[in-house]
């Protein structure tokens, strides 16, 4: 097959096409902290361009973001912090103007619009105008109520979940697959039994933000609703996917979420410069499709999905293209060639396919909803023992 016809490796999912929306505008791609910062420009733009060149945008409707409601932002973030953010000046007391979170002109407005885009995605799904909605610019999960943190200024996922709760949702799942612990979202809903947060991430013993251990299970009014799966830096593909599949579906079956909000940072990939995980694109894209299936099986099909971290442009663009495909109900096979024009944009070392050479084919192994592994990882055992009893589930 010619490299100019990559669509030949794409197949539509069985059944009717998914009704899916991509909430996007060019302005969302401007979220960055400068060309020398890991959160530099180009991540979202290159993802959209790859999806377009593969023909995926023909399978998903594109809608513009809505502006953030100031009162909704203040339901999540302190007014003093938001005021400081909008000044566009250094405020180290709020985490602004630091090496981690330098101040760049216009970034506050873009951050607010990203939050508005995630709220719009949630609104469209909750209202029934679509069943799946994507905001690849979202997933800024480290932002705290009163400070910026970890390149994140406004916690768009928490803002959207707050909107859902204000509009009648009583059971929301937030699922975080970023290499870093989803600490901001967890903190905001730490003692809220209506929100089940699940984060699978590199252990806080070896990676920022140093939190998210199995024993961290939620506040006194919401014990068992914070679920953390901290994996070792050298976790193999199969073990990571096993942990995810063994923990998440049984919890979803008991919690019965009305909607799933998921975050898909690309930084667990082996090419990422800021983390120690070594996952393949093949297993990460498979996880995208697993979450899509879980939304159908456990949440009435209602799924809002976000981007997140990811500091290698090649792997980030490929993963978020797989995420768009999963939402659209199209499977992009690992062998699908990447378009020549996109490889030119990436530059030397650009991947020739949508998967990774030498990655194990685990697709058939992970078709079932719950797996009982023969070899049970430490993370799986500790997490299941910490939270499963609260849900009447047998730990591993």
URPE-V455909 format. One record per backbone hydrogen bond with DSSP energy under -1.0 kcal/mol. NH is the residue of the N-H (numbers start at 1). CO is the residue of the C=O. Records with the same first field share a line. If there is no record, write none. Layout:
NH: CO, CO
//
This chain:
5: 2
8: 5
9: 6
10: 7
11: 331
13: 329
21: 132
22: 61
23: 134
24: 63
28: 25
29: 26
30: 27
31: 28
33: 39
37: 34
40: 38
46: 42
47: 43
48: 44
49: 45
50: 46
51: 47
52: 48
53: 49
54: 50
55: 52
56: 51
59: 56
61: 20
63: 22
73: 69
74: 70
76: 73
77: 73
78: 145
82: 78
83: 79
84: 80
85: 81
86: 82
88: 85
91: 96
94: 91
95: 92
96: 91
97: 101
107: 104
110: 106
111: 107
112: 108
113: 109
114: 110
115: 111
116: 112
117: 113
118: 114
119: 115
120: 116
121: 117
122: 118
123: 119
124: 120
125: 121
126: 122
127: 123
129: 124
130: 124
131: 19
132: 19
133: 303
134: 21
135: 305
138: 135
141: 139
144: 147
148: 94
149: 152
152: 149
156: 154
159: 155
160: 156
161: 157
162: 158
163: 159
164: 160
165: 161
166: 162
167: 163
168: 165
169: 164
172: 194
173: 259
174: 196
175: 261
176: 198
177: 263
183: 181
184: 141
186: 182
187: 183
188: 184
189: 185
190: 187
192: 189
195: 192
196: 172
197: 225
198: 174
199: 227
200: 176
201: 229
202: 179
203: 231
206: 203
210: 207
216: 213
219: 190
222: 219
224: 217
225: 222
226: 217
227: 197
229: 199
231: 201
235: 232
240: 236
241: 237
242: 238
243: 239
244: 240
245: 241
246: 242
247: 243
248: 244
251: 247
252: 248
253: 249
254: 250
255: 251
256: 252
258: 171
260: 302
261: 173
262: 304
263: 175
264: 306, 307
266: 309
269: 266
270: 279
272: 269
279: 268
284: 280
285: 281
286: 282
287: 283
288: 284
289: 285
290: 286
291: 287
292: 288
293: 289
294: 290
295: 291
296: 292
297: 293
298: 294
299: 295
301: 295
302: 299
303: 131
304: 260
305: 133
306: 262
307: 135
316: 312
317: 313
318: 314
319: 315
320: 316
321: 317
322: 318
323: 319
324: 320
325: 321
326: 322
327: 323
328: 324
330: 325
331: 11
333: 9
336: 333
338: 352
343: 339
344: 340
345: 341
346: 342
347: 343
350: 347
354: 336
355: 334
359: 356
366: 362
381: 377
382: 378
383: 379
384: 380
385: 381
386: 382
387: 383
388: 384
390: 387
391: 388
392: 389
393: 388
//
